[in-house]
Amino acid sequence: MEPNTLRRSSAPDELTVVNNYPGCYPVEDWSACYWAVNERGELTQRRLTVQLPLGFSTACLRVVPGQPGCIRVVRRWGFGCYPQILNEIGFDFTPLLSATPDDGEWMAHYFRVVTFDLPGHFIIASPAHPFLFYAPDGQLKGSYTQWRTQLGALAYLVASRDLSFVGLQVEDEALYQQALGYLLDALRTA
């Protein structure tokens, strides 16, 4: 597990457009549609604009839900796209770098251009609640379903357990719903 996998997002709740380097390079507006679990364990559906470097969409193929496409990872705090797509489009890092950049600085920017904190207490991404990422032309070019379910988020919020429960949700919905009820009750009485 990555050390920051379950950290809280730094994005303010009212954020509607996310760009880690506003004004530093030409961008295109993508649409992120996702689900988050709030402090009370309730699901909230979210949508916001994510600004990626101009040309990013031309390097990404169209996908169907369940295929990750350009999405590398979804975590509690947000998501990241594959940074190697920046190489494919010839992205110029020069405006982001100091006069004498070292490898650490370059790598930090390499990932930060395509990794975003999103509003939400605990972002989830499961077959029942997929993370969907649409290119500016409306085509689905990213989808993620293998992170945490609502039950997985509750297990972490109630008992600090890092569990997904994707398999349980797919294989036994009734048992999944029963466990969800138990953890919602536990969260409400805590």
C-alpha positions as CSV (number, residue, x, y, z in Angstrom):
1,M,0.0,0.0,0.0
2,E,1.3,3.5,-0.9
3,P,1.9,5.6,2.3
4,N,-0.6,8.3,1.2
5,T,-3.3,6.0,-0.2
6,L,-5.8,6.8,2.6
7,R,-4.8,10.4,3.4
8,R,-7.6,13.0,3.3
9,S,-8.0,15.1,0.3
10,S,-6.7,18.7,0.4
11,A,-9.3,19.9,-2.1
12,P,-11.9,22.3,-0.7
13,D,-15.5,21.0,-0.9
14,E,-16.7,23.8,-3.1
15,L,-14.0,23.2,-5.8
16,T,-15.5,22.9,-9.3
17,V,-12.3,23.1,-11.5
18,V,-9.0,21.4,-10.6
19,N,-5.6,22.2,-12.2
20,N,-2.4,21.9,-10.2
21,Y,-0.7,24.5,-12.4
22,P,-3.3,27.1,-13.4
23,G,-2.1,29.4,-16.2
24,C,1.2,27.5,-16.8
25,Y,0.3,25.7,-20.0
26,P,-2.7,25.3,-22.5
27,V,-5.3,23.0,-21.2
28,E,-8.4,21.0,-22.1
29,D,-11.4,20.5,-19.8
30,W,-12.2,16.9,-18.8
31,S,-15.1,15.9,-16.7
32,A,-14.7,13.6,-13.6
33,C,-17.8,11.9,-12.4
34,Y,-17.4,10.0,-9.1
35,W,-18.8,8.9,-5.8
36,A,-17.6,9.9,-2.3
37,V,-18.6,8.7,1.2
38,N,-19.1,11.6,3.6
39,E,-18.3,11.6,7.3
40,R,-21.7,10.0,8.1
41,G,-21.1,7.2,5.7
42,E,-23.6,8.4,3.1
43,L,-22.9,8.4,-0.6
44,T,-22.6,11.6,-2.6
45,Q,-22.3,11.8,-6.3
46,R,-19.8,14.4,-7.5
47,R,-18.8,16.0,-10.9
48,L,-16.2,18.5,-11.6
49,T,-13.8,19.8,-14.4
50,V,-10.3,18.6,-14.5
51,Q,-7.8,20.5,-16.6
52,L,-5.2,18.4,-18.4
53,P,-2.5,19.6,-20.8
54,L,-3.8,20.3,-24.3
55,G,-3.6,17.2,-26.5
56,F,-4.0,14.7,-23.7
57,S,-7.3,13.5,-25.1
58,T,-5.8,12.7,-28.5
59,A,-3.4,10.2,-26.8
60,C,-6.2,8.4,-24.9
61,L,-8.4,5.7,-26.3
62,R,-12.1,5.5,-25.8
63,V,-13.1,2.8,-23.2
64,V,-16.2,1.2,-21.7
65,P,-17.0,1.3,-18.0
66,G,-14.6,-1.0,-16.1
67,Q,-11.6,-0.3,-18.4
68,P,-9.1,2.1,-16.8
69,G,-8.1,3.8,-20.0
70,C,-6.0,6.8,-19.0
71,I,-6.6,6.4,-15.3
72,R,-3.7,5.0,-13.4
73,V,-5.2,5.1,-9.9
74,V,-8.1,6.2,-7.7
75,R,-7.5,6.7,-4.0
76,R,-9.3,8.2,-1.0
77,W,-8.0,11.7,-1.9
78,G,-8.6,11.7,-5.6
79,F,-7.0,10.1,-8.8
80,G,-4.2,10.1,-11.2
81,C,-3.7,9.6,-14.9
82,Y,-0.8,7.8,-16.5
83,P,2.0,10.3,-16.6
84,Q,3.7,8.7,-19.6
85,I,0.9,10.2,-21.7
86,L,2.7,13.5,-21.2
87,N,5.7,12.0,-23.0
88,E,3.4,10.9,-25.9
89,I,2.0,14.4,-26.4
90,G,5.4,16.1,-26.1
91,F,4.5,18.0,-22.9
92,D,7.0,20.8,-22.2
93,F,7.9,20.9,-18.5
94,T,10.1,24.0,-18.8
95,P,7.7,26.5,-17.3
96,L,7.3,24.4,-14.2
97,L,11.0,23.8,-13.5
98,S,13.5,25.9,-11.5
99,A,16.7,27.1,-13.2
100,T,18.6,24.0,-12.1
101,P,16.1,21.2,-11.6
102,D,17.2,17.9,-10.1
103,D,15.6,14.5,-10.8
104,G,13.4,14.8,-7.7
105,E,11.9,18.1,-8.8
106,W,11.3,16.8,-12.3
107,M,9.6,13.7,-11.1
108,A,7.4,15.7,-8.7
109,H,6.1,17.8,-11.5
110,Y,5.8,14.7,-13.8
111,F,3.3,13.2,-11.5
112,R,1.6,16.4,-10.2
113,V,0.5,17.5,-13.7
114,V,-1.7,14.4,-13.9
115,T,-2.6,13.7,-10.2
116,F,-5.5,15.5,-8.5
117,D,-7.0,15.9,-5.1
118,L,-10.8,16.0,-5.4
119,P,-13.5,17.2,-3.1
120,G,-14.9,14.4,-1.0
121,H,-14.3,12.8,2.4
122,F,-13.5,9.4,1.0
123,I,-13.5,8.8,-2.8
124,I,-14.7,5.3,-3.8
125,A,-14.6,3.4,-7.1
126,S,-16.3,0.0,-7.5
127,P,-18.4,-1.7,-10.1
128,A,-21.5,-0.3,-8.5
129,H,-20.0,3.2,-8.1
130,P,-17.5,3.7,-10.9
131,F,-15.1,6.6,-11.3
132,L,-15.8,7.9,-14.8
133,F,-13.5,10.3,-16.7
134,Y,-14.8,12.0,-19.9
135,A,-12.6,13.8,-22.5
136,P,-13.7,17.3,-23.7
137,D,-15.6,15.7,-26.6
138,G,-17.7,13.7,-24.2
139,Q,-16.1,10.3,-24.9
140,L,-15.4,8.0,-21.9
141,K,-11.6,7.7,-21.8
142,G,-11.1,6.6,-18.2
143,S,-13.0,4.3,-15.8
144,Y,-11.9,2.8,-12.5
145,T,-13.8,0.2,-10.5
146,Q,-11.2,-1.5,-8.4
147,W,-10.6,0.8,-5.4
148,R,-12.9,0.9,-2.4
149,T,-16.6,0.3,-2.1
150,Q,-18.9,2.2,0.3
151,L,-18.4,-0.7,2.7
152,G,-14.6,-0.4,2.3
153,A,-14.8,3.3,3.1
154,L,-16.9,2.6,6.2
155,A,-14.5,-0.1,7.4
156,Y,-11.8,2.5,7.3
157,L,-13.9,5.2,8.9
158,V,-15.2,2.9,11.7
159,A,-12.2,0.7,12.4
160,S,-9.2,1.9,10.4
161,R,-9.3,-1.2,8.3
162,D,-8.0,-1.0,4.7
163,L,-10.4,-3.4,2.9
164,S,-12.0,-3.1,-0.5
165,F,-15.1,-5.4,-0.5
166,V,-15.4,-5.3,-4.3
167,G,-15.5,-9.1,-4.4
168,L,-18.3,-9.3,-1.7
169,Q,-20.3,-6.6,-3.5
170,V,-20.2,-8.5,-6.8
171,E,-20.6,-12.0,-5.3
172,D,-23.2,-11.5,-2.5
173,E,-25.1,-8.3,-2.6
174,A,-27.4,-9.3,0.3
175,L,-24.5,-9.9,2.6
176,Y,-22.8,-6.8,1.4
177,Q,-25.9,-4.7,2.3
178,Q,-26.2,-6.4,5.7
179,A,-22.6,-5.5,6.5
180,L,-23.1,-2.0,5.2
181,G,-26.1,-1.6,7.6
182,Y,-23.9,-2.7,10.6
183,L,-21.1,-0.3,9.8
184,L,-23.5,2.6,9.1
185,D,-25.1,2.0,12.5
186,A,-21.6,1.8,14.1
187,L,-20.6,5.1,12.5
188,R,-23.8,6.8,13.6
189,T,-23.5,5.8,17.2
190,A,-19.7,6.5,17.5
